Amino acid sequence: MNIFRVIARPLLAAPFVLGGLNAATQPEGHRAAAERALDTARRIGISVDTGKEDTIIRASGAVQVAAGALLALGKCPRLSAAVLALTDAPAALASFAVGDKSTHALHEAAARAGLIGGVMLAAFDRQGRPSLGYRVSARKGGARLRGTKQIKRA
């Protein structure tokens, strides 16, 4: 395994694990953002029971802790990174106050967007190997892969 991945994965996972722990243990600090997200979900037709906000916040936090730990350990890194991106994107959008143009609010929004971008990159990282689609099409075309070059069979 590449030494940079060994270092980068835990560093990328740390904010998600810490944020997930905070959400799972102290959901009251996340209620306002959760209410905004749930209101948006209700407006687009997703029914959510009222009074279940703390349960949803705790569950989302637990998922982020588990996915962040898996990413940090390098176990199922693509799947865990995708889960982190999918669970954090709605929370990031909900926590961003539209009218707030303070420097701190913009910095927080940019930092969360950067973290989501980082886990999206990790979700699509194939560690230098060609994609499954490429390998299948190369096999069907009579080609054999060796390294990164395509060699025709005789």
C-alpha positions in Angstrom: 0.0 0.0 0.0 1.2 3.5 -0.8 2.6 5.3 2.2 0.6 8.4 1.2 -2.7 6.5 1.4 -1.7 5.1 4.8 -1.2 8.7 6.1 -4.0 10.5 4.2 -6.9 8.1 4.9 -6.8 8.6 8.7 -6.3 12.3 8.3 -9.3 12.5 6.0 -11.4 10.3 8.2 -10.7 12.1 11.5 -13.2 15.0 11.1 -15.9 12.6 10.1 -15.3 10.3 13.1 -15.1 13.2 15.6 -18.2 14.9 14.1 -20.1 11.6 14.1 -19.1 11.0 17.8 -20.4 14.4 18.6 -23.7 13.9 16.8 -24.2 10.4 18.3 -23.5 11.6 21.9 -24.9 15.1 21.8 -27.7 15.4 19.3 -29.1 18.6 20.7 -26.3 20.6 19.2 -27.3 19.3 15.7 -31.1 19.8 16.0 -31.3 23.1 14.1 -29.4 21.8 11.1 -31.4 18.5 11.2 -34.7 20.4 11.3 -33.7 22.4 8.2 -32.7 19.2 6.4 -35.9 17.4 7.4 -38.0 20.4 6.3 -36.4 20.2 2.9 -37.0 16.5 2.8 -40.7 17.0 3.6 -41.0 19.7 0.9 -39.7 17.3 -1.8 -42.1 14.5 -0.6 -40.1 12.4 1.8 -42.2 11.7 4.9 -40.3 11.9 8.2 -41.9 11.4 11.6 -41.7 14.4 13.9 -40.1 13.6 17.2 -37.5 11.3 15.6 -34.9 14.0 14.9 -32.6 12.8 17.7 -32.7 9.3 16.5 -31.9 10.3 13.0 -29.0 12.5 14.2 -27.6 9.7 16.4 -27.9 7.1 13.6 -26.2 9.5 11.1 -23.4 10.1 13.6 -23.0 6.3 14.2 -22.8 5.7 10.4 -20.2 8.4 10.1 -18.1 7.0 12.9 -18.2 3.5 11.4 -17.5 4.6 7.8 -14.7 7.0 9.0 -13.1 4.2 11.1 -13.2 1.8 8.1 -11.7 4.5 5.8 -9.0 5.2 8.4 -8.1 1.5 8.6 -8.2 1.1 4.8 -11.0 -1.5 5.0 -13.5 -1.0 2.1 -12.1 2.5 1.5 -14.1 3.3 -1.6 -17.4 2.2 -0.1 -16.7 3.9 3.2 -15.7 7.2 1.5 -18.9 7.1 -0.6 -20.9 6.6 2.6 -19.2 9.6 4.2 -19.9 11.8 1.2 -23.5 10.7 1.0 -24.2 11.2 4.8 -22.3 14.5 5.1 -23.6 16.3 2.0 -27.2 16.9 3.3 -25.8 17.8 6.7 -23.4 20.3 5.2 -26.1 21.9 3.1 -28.5 22.1 6.0 -25.9 23.6 8.3 -25.1 26.4 5.9 -27.2 29.4 6.7 -28.0 31.0 3.3 -28.2 34.6 4.6 -25.0 34.4 6.7 -22.1 36.0 4.8 -19.7 36.2 7.7 -16.1 35.1 7.1 -16.5 32.3 9.6 -19.6 30.9 8.0 -18.0 31.0 4.5 -14.9 29.3 5.9 -16.9 26.6 7.5 -18.9 26.0 4.3 -15.7 25.8 2.2 -14.0 23.4 4.7 -17.0 21.1 4.6 -17.2 21.2 0.8 -13.5 20.4 0.7 -13.9 17.4 3.0 -16.8 16.1 0.9 -14.6 16.6 -2.2 -11.8 14.7 -0.5 -14.0 11.7 0.3 -15.4 11.8 -3.2 -11.8 11.5 -4.5 -11.2 8.6 -2.1 -14.4 6.9 -3.2 -13.2 6.9 -6.8 -9.5 6.0 -6.1 -8.7 2.8 -7.8 -5.1 2.8 -6.5 -3.6 3.0 -10.0 -5.5 0.0 -11.3 -7.7 0.3 -14.4 -11.5 0.3 -13.9 -13.5 -2.8 -14.1 -15.3 -1.5 -17.2 -11.9 -0.9 -19.0 -10.7 -4.4 -18.1 -13.9 -6.0 -19.4 -13.8 -4.1 -22.6 -10.1 -4.9 -23.1 -10.8 -8.6 -22.6 -13.7 -8.6 -25.0 -11.5 -6.9 -27.7 -8.9 -9.6 -27.4 -6.5 -7.3 -25.6 -4.4 -8.3 -22.5 -3.5 -5.8 -19.9 0.1 -5.7 -18.6 0.9 -2.7 -16.4 -0.8 0.3 -17.9 -0.2 -0.6 -21.6 -2.6 -2.6 -23.7 -0.9 -5.5 -25.7 -2.7 -7.2 -28.6 -2.8 -11.0 -28.5 -1.3 -12.6 -31.6 
